[in-house]
Every structure is written in C-alpha cells, then in structure tokens.
Amino acid sequence: MSNAAPAAWPELPFAGWRDTYETLHLWTQIVGKIRLARAPWLNHSWHVALYVTARGLTTSPMPDGTNTFQIDFDFIDHALRILTSQGSRRELTLPGNSVASFYSKVMVALSELGIVVAIDEMPNELPEPIRFSQDETHASYDPDAARRLLQILVNVDRVFKQFRTGFLGKASPIHFFWGSFDLAVTRFSGRRAPLHPGGVPHLSNEVACEAYSHEVSSAGFWPGSGPIDFPAFYSYAYPEPPGFRTTRVKPGAAFFSEQLGEFILPYDTVRTAAQPDQLLIEFLQSTYEAAANAARWDRDELECTLGQPGIVRQI
C-alpha cells in the first residue's frame, strides 16, 4: 500500500490488507456488540448496524439511562472516539492494538465515562473464533488500507442512497453489518417469507429467522473473504424465486455464484469504469428487477423514479 491519497474509487486488493481487514473486522464486532447490548430490538436486526460517516463508521447515538453516547471509528486520524451527550469523551489510537488490547481499552474508557455495559466476547459469523479479551493474534492496522476502505465506503454509501430513492416500499437504511463486514441495502416486497433455515456460523438461528421474516431483494459491498477473495458487490433474493439465478443481469462482468447463491460484480469492474456510479446503479437495478420479476412483486406500487436534490417527488 502506498502513502498517496486514495483515488476516487481506490484499489484495495484483498490479499494486500488481509491482516488489517481481519483485525478491523473484530474491532467493529466489539463496537457493534456494544450497540446490540444497548439498543432496543428493531426489525431485521437494524438496531445493531453501524453507519458510514465522512470519516469512518459510527454507532449513532445509543441510550445510557436518560443520556446518550456514541462510538465513532475515524479512518482519517485513525482513532476511536466515545462521545456522550453530557459532553465527555474518550479517544484511543487505532494503530498498535491487538483485539485484546482494543477490547480492554474500550471497556476501560466506557467505565471511566460511567457507562456500564457487558457484551458477549465471542465473535459472530467467523470460523475458529477467539474471545476478544484473549485475542493477541489479530493486531494489524495499515492506515493507508483503512483510508482506502473509507473512500470506498463513502462512495458506495452515496450510490446506495441514490438507488434507495427509487423505491416506495419498505427499504432498509444503508447500513454496515459488522458480523459479515458488509455495507448493505435491502428492499422488501411486503410479503412474509418462509422460515429461514438458519445455519449461519456462530449466529443464532433465532436471529437469522427474524432477519429474513419477509421477502427481500438485498444488495451490498464487502471487501472479500472466503470463496470470493476480492472486493465485490453482491445481490441476492430471499426466498430465491424460480428463474432468478439464470436471469441475465447488467453489466456483462456480473455473474451468479453458485457457491454463494448471489450475483457478484467485482469491485474492480466498477472502479475502472468510465462512469462508476452509473455502472453500479445498473447492477443494483438489474439484479433487483431479476428478483422482483421472478417473484412477481407489485412493481407499479413499489417503485418510483430516482430522487433528485431539491425536487419534490411527483404524485
């Protein structure tokens, strides 16, 4: 990784920052589990997600009695900040920490602020998990890679938010799930779904069933891991309707992964395109249409034209 400022859509080959990714994944799980412990349950586990900011990721405000606090990752100054509605704050630098030391410092900082919270120390959705307080294995942080990740998340968040404006039905926020380390947006048909079979590693079946209680078309971005060892966009439908996976979607570089059960578009295809935003919108729209058409969603009732700043939607 170089020290140069990242491009608008920067390179981020998975092999080049795998160690940092694995460490950062676990740090976001610690912070996400704090939100999980404090936020009341919201449909489809929306209460646990983090959100993209201009500098990184945030929990958004969380309740602490009659007060609130939030935790922010800053991938520009490479720090973690805990802010309270009473005006107090704590900050720790990200480089130089193992998962164990990060966990310890966060818990000490919360205690110093008078915030009492306990979390499940076992990571979710990962093979061979190590308790946070005992994990000295993961201790890498490449500031340049983190800065590039931020630039990608900012771009993806922006395009996903534009895509979200074309749907009148129930749709998720653009949110970052720390269990799978992906930024996602989900549309709902309005119909209930069959019971999800569960089986997600280190995630309770009860949570999986609640998350997929209703029929969805979901898309997102993740930096790579497992069978897809490169950064990519994905799109899937639950339940998967007949004919979905054989639909021809756009752009031509997109393909259906039989192993994952999802359409995949390599990030580098978007990054190197003449018009990255438009290419990504094309993938999001065509894969959504593949799901909505195959499952016979009421598209006339659910869709509208994409929104524009300062222009009221015509009805």
C-alpha positions as CSV (number, residue, x, y, z in Angstrom):
1,M,0.0,0.0,0.0
2,S,1.3,3.5,-0.8
3,N,1.0,6.7,1.2
4,A,-0.5,8.6,-1.6
5,A,-4.0,10.0,-1.3
6,P,-6.6,7.4,-2.5
7,A,-8.2,7.8,-5.8
8,A,-12.0,8.4,-6.0
9,W,-12.5,4.7,-6.3
10,P,-9.2,3.4,-5.0
11,E,-7.7,-0.1,-5.4
12,L,-8.0,-2.4,-2.3
13,P,-6.8,-5.9,-3.3
14,F,-7.9,-8.2,-0.5
15,A,-4.5,-10.0,-0.3
16,G,-2.7,-6.7,0.4
17,W,-4.6,-5.9,3.6
18,R,-6.0,-9.2,4.8
19,D,-4.4,-8.9,8.2
20,T,-5.7,-5.4,8.8
21,Y,-9.1,-6.5,7.5
22,E,-9.3,-9.4,10.0
23,T,-8.3,-7.1,12.9
24,L,-10.7,-4.3,11.9
25,H,-13.5,-6.8,11.4
26,L,-13.1,-7.9,15.0
27,W,-12.9,-4.3,16.3
28,T,-16.1,-3.4,14.6
29,Q,-17.7,-6.5,16.2
30,I,-16.7,-5.2,19.7
31,V,-18.3,-1.8,19.0
32,G,-21.3,-3.4,17.3
33,K,-21.9,-5.7,20.2
34,I,-22.0,-2.6,22.5
35,R,-24.8,-1.2,20.3
36,L,-26.5,-4.6,20.4
37,A,-26.4,-4.6,24.2
38,R,-27.9,-1.1,24.5
39,A,-30.3,-0.6,21.6
40,P,-33.9,-2.0,21.8
41,W,-34.5,-4.7,19.2
42,L,-35.5,-3.3,15.8
43,N,-36.9,-5.4,13.0
44,H,-34.4,-7.3,10.9
45,S,-31.6,-6.5,13.4
46,W,-31.4,-3.0,12.1
47,H,-30.5,-1.8,15.6
48,V,-27.1,-3.5,15.6
49,A,-25.7,-1.9,12.4
50,L,-23.1,0.8,12.0
51,Y,-23.3,3.7,9.6
52,V,-20.9,5.4,7.3
53,T,-19.7,8.9,8.2
54,A,-17.4,11.3,6.4
55,R,-14.5,9.9,8.5
56,G,-15.4,6.3,9.1
57,L,-18.2,4.4,10.9
58,T,-20.5,5.3,13.8
59,T,-22.9,3.5,16.1
60,S,-25.1,6.6,16.0
61,P,-26.5,7.7,19.5
62,M,-27.2,4.8,22.0
63,P,-29.2,5.1,25.2
64,D,-27.5,5.3,28.6
65,G,-30.3,6.0,31.0
66,T,-31.6,9.4,30.2
67,N,-28.3,10.2,28.4
68,T,-26.8,9.0,25.1
69,F,-23.4,8.1,23.9
70,Q,-21.9,7.1,20.5
71,I,-18.8,5.4,19.3
72,D,-17.0,6.5,16.1
73,F,-14.2,5.0,14.1
74,D,-12.1,7.7,12.4
75,F,-10.1,6.2,9.5
76,I,-8.6,9.6,8.7
77,D,-7.0,10.3,12.1
78,H,-7.0,6.6,12.8
79,A,-8.7,6.9,16.2
80,L,-11.8,5.6,18.1
81,R,-13.9,8.2,19.9
82,I,-16.5,7.7,22.5
83,L,-18.8,10.8,22.9
84,T,-21.5,11.4,25.4
85,S,-24.5,13.8,25.5
86,Q,-23.1,15.2,28.8
87,G,-20.0,16.5,26.9
88,S,-17.5,13.9,28.0
89,R,-15.3,12.0,25.6
90,R,-12.5,9.4,25.4
91,E,-10.2,8.6,22.4
92,L,-7.8,5.9,21.6
93,T,-5.5,5.5,18.7
94,L,-6.1,2.5,16.4
95,P,-2.6,1.5,15.3
96,G,-0.6,-0.7,17.7
97,N,-3.6,-2.6,19.2
98,S,-4.4,-6.2,19.3
99,V,-8.0,-7.2,19.5
100,A,-7.5,-7.9,23.2
101,S,-5.9,-4.5,23.9
102,F,-8.6,-2.7,21.9
103,Y,-11.3,-4.5,23.8
104,S,-9.7,-3.7,27.1
105,K,-9.2,0.0,26.3
106,V,-12.8,0.4,25.1
107,M,-14.2,-1.2,28.2
108,V,-12.0,1.0,30.4
109,A,-13.0,4.1,28.6
110,L,-16.7,3.3,28.9
111,S,-16.2,2.6,32.6
112,E,-14.4,6.0,33.1
113,L,-17.4,7.6,31.5
114,G,-19.8,5.9,33.9
115,I,-21.2,3.6,31.2
116,V,-21.7,0.1,32.4
117,V,-22.1,-2.5,29.6
118,A,-21.2,-6.1,29.1
119,I,-21.0,-8.0,25.8
120,D,-20.7,-11.5,24.5
121,E,-16.9,-11.8,23.8
122,M,-17.2,-14.5,21.2
123,P,-17.1,-13.2,17.6
124,N,-20.0,-13.9,15.3
125,E,-20.1,-15.4,11.8
126,L,-16.4,-16.3,11.8
127,P,-14.7,-19.7,11.8
128,E,-12.5,-20.6,14.8
129,P,-13.4,-17.5,16.9
130,I,-11.2,-16.3,19.8
131,R,-12.6,-14.4,22.8
132,F,-11.9,-10.7,22.4
133,S,-10.1,-10.5,25.7
134,Q,-7.8,-13.3,24.7
135,D,-7.1,-12.4,21.0
136,E,-3.5,-11.3,20.6
137,T,-3.3,-13.0,17.2
138,H,-5.1,-10.2,15.3
139,A,-3.0,-7.0,15.8
140,S,-2.6,-5.4,12.4
141,Y,-3.6,-1.9,11.2
142,D,-2.4,-0.4,8.0
143,P,-3.6,3.3,8.0
144,D,-3.4,3.5,4.2
145,A,-5.7,0.5,3.7
146,A,-8.1,1.9,6.3
147,R,-8.2,5.2,4.4
148,R,-8.8,3.4,1.1
149,L,-11.6,1.4,2.7
150,L,-13.2,4.7,4.0
151,Q,-13.1,6.2,0.5
152,I,-14.8,3.1,-0.9
153,L,-17.5,3.0,1.8
154,V,-18.2,6.7,1.3
155,N,-18.7,6.1,-2.4
156,V,-20.8,3.0,-2.0
157,D,-22.9,4.7,0.7
158,R,-23.6,7.6,-1.7
159,V,-24.6,5.4,-4.7
160,F,-26.7,3.1,-2.5
161,K,-28.6,6.1,-1.1
162,Q,-29.3,7.2,-4.6
163,F,-30.6,3.8,-5.5
164,R,-32.8,3.7,-2.4
165,T,-34.7,6.7,-3.6
166,G,-36.3,4.7,-6.4
167,F,-38.4,2.6,-4.1
168,L,-41.6,3.5,-2.3
169,G,-41.9,0.3,-0.3
170,K,-40.2,-0.7,2.9
171,A,-36.4,-0.4,2.5
172,S,-33.6,-0.6,5.0
173,P,-31.2,2.2,5.8
174,I,-27.8,1.9,4.2
175,H,-26.0,0.2,7.0
176,F,-22.9,-1.7,7.8
177,F,-23.3,-5.2,9.4
178,W,-20.2,-6.0,11.5
179,G,-21.0,-9.7,11.6
180,S,-20.3,-10.1,7.9
181,F,-18.4,-6.8,7.4
182,D,-20.5,-5.6,4.6
183,L,-22.4,-2.4,3.6
184,A,-26.0,-3.3,2.6
185,V,-29.3,-2.0,1.3
186,T,-32.5,-4.2,1.3
187,R,-35.9,-3.8,-0.4
188,F,-39.0,-5.6,0.8
189,S,-41.9,-6.8,-1.3
190,G,-44.3,-6.5,1.7
191,R,-45.0,-10.3,1.8
192,R,-43.9,-12.6,4.6
193,A,-41.2,-15.2,3.8
194,P,-40.9,-18.8,4.6
195,L,-38.9,-19.6,7.8
196,H,-35.2,-19.2,7.2
197,P,-33.3,-22.4,7.7
198,G,-30.6,-20.8,9.8
199,G,-27.1,-22.4,9.9
200,V,-25.1,-19.2,9.7
201,P,-21.8,-19.9,11.5
202,H,-21.8,-18.5,15.1
203,L,-25.1,-16.7,14.6
204,S,-28.3,-18.0,16.4
205,N,-31.0,-19.4,14.2
206,E,-33.4,-17.2,16.0
207,V,-31.6,-14.1,14.8
208,A,-31.4,-15.4,11.2
209,C,-35.1,-16.2,11.1
210,E,-36.1,-12.8,12.4
211,A,-33.8,-11.0,9.9
212,Y,-35.4,-12.9,7.0
213,S,-39.0,-12.8,8.2
214,H,-40.1,-11.1,5.0
215,E,-39.4,-11.4,1.3
216,V,-36.4,-9.3,0.2
217,S,-34.1,-8.3,-2.5
218,S,-30.8,-7.3,-0.9
219,A,-27.5,-5.9,-2.3
220,G,-24.2,-4.8,-0.7
221,F,-20.5,-4.5,-0.8
222,W,-17.9,-6.4,1.0
223,P,-14.0,-6.3,0.8
224,G,-13.7,-10.1,0.1
225,S,-13.1,-13.3,2.1
226,G,-13.9,-16.9,1.8
227,P,-14.8,-18.1,-1.8
228,I,-14.7,-14.5,-3.1
229,D,-11.1,-13.3,-2.3
230,F,-11.6,-9.9,-4.0
231,P,-13.7,-6.9,-3.2
232,A,-17.1,-7.2,-4.7
233,F,-20.7,-6.1,-4.9
234,Y,-23.4,-8.7,-4.4
235,S,-27.2,-9.1,-4.8
236,Y,-29.5,-11.9,-3.7
237,A,-33.2,-12.7,-3.1
238,Y,-34.8,-14.4,-0.2
239,P,-36.5,-16.7,-0.8
240,E,-34.9,-17.2,-4.1
241,P,-37.6,-17.3,-6.8
242,P,-37.5,-19.8,-9.7
243,G,-35.6,-18.4,-12.6
244,F,-33.7,-15.7,-10.6
245,R,-30.2,-17.2,-10.9
246,T,-30.5,-17.7,-14.6
247,T,-31.6,-14.1,-15.4
248,R,-29.1,-12.1,-17.5
249,V,-28.2,-9.1,-15.5
250,K,-26.0,-6.0,-16.1
251,P,-23.2,-5.2,-16.6
252,G,-21.7,-8.1,-18.5
253,A,-19.0,-8.7,-15.9
254,A,-21.6,-9.6,-13.3
255,F,-22.1,-13.4,-12.7
256,F,-24.1,-15.7,-10.5
257,S,-22.0,-17.5,-7.8
258,E,-23.5,-21.0,-7.3
259,Q,-21.5,-21.3,-4.1
260,L,-22.8,-18.2,-2.6
261,G,-26.2,-18.1,-4.2
262,E,-25.8,-14.5,-5.2
263,F,-25.0,-12.3,-8.2
264,I,-21.5,-10.9,-7.9
265,L,-19.9,-7.8,-9.6
266,P,-16.2,-7.4,-8.9
267,Y,-15.4,-4.1,-7.4
268,D,-12.5,-3.5,-9.8
269,T,-15.1,-3.6,-12.7
270,V,-16.8,-0.6,-11.1
271,R,-13.5,1.1,-10.0
272,T,-12.1,1.1,-13.5
273,A,-15.3,2.0,-15.4
274,A,-15.6,5.3,-17.2
275,Q,-18.7,6.1,-15.1
276,P,-18.5,4.0,-11.9
277,D,-21.7,5.4,-10.3
278,Q,-23.8,4.6,-13.3
279,L,-22.3,1.1,-13.7
280,L,-23.1,0.3,-10.1
281,I,-26.6,1.6,-10.3
282,E,-27.1,-0.6,-13.4
283,F,-26.0,-3.7,-11.4
284,L,-28.3,-2.8,-8.4
285,Q,-31.3,-2.1,-10.6
286,S,-31.0,-5.1,-12.9
287,T,-30.5,-7.6,-10.1
288,Y,-33.4,-6.1,-8.2
289,E,-35.5,-6.4,-11.3
290,A,-34.4,-10.0,-11.6
291,A,-35.7,-10.7,-8.1
292,A,-38.9,-8.6,-8.4
293,N,-39.9,-10.0,-11.8
294,A,-39.2,-13.6,-10.9
295,A,-41.1,-13.3,-7.6
296,R,-43.9,-11.2,-9.1
297,W,-43.6,-8.2,-6.9
298,D,-46.2,-5.4,-7.4
299,R,-43.6,-3.1,-9.0
300,D,-46.1,-0.4,-10.0
301,E,-47.0,0.1,-6.4
302,L,-43.4,-0.2,-5.0
303,E,-41.3,1.9,-7.4
304,C,-40.8,5.5,-8.4
305,T,-38.2,7.5,-10.3
306,L,-34.8,8.2,-8.7
307,G,-34.8,11.2,-6.4
308,Q,-33.1,14.5,-7.2
309,P,-31.9,17.1,-4.7
310,G,-34.5,19.8,-4.0
311,I,-37.1,18.4,-6.4
312,V,-40.3,17.1,-4.8
313,R,-41.4,13.7,-6.0
314,Q,-44.3,13.9,-8.4
315,I,-47.5,12.0,-7.5
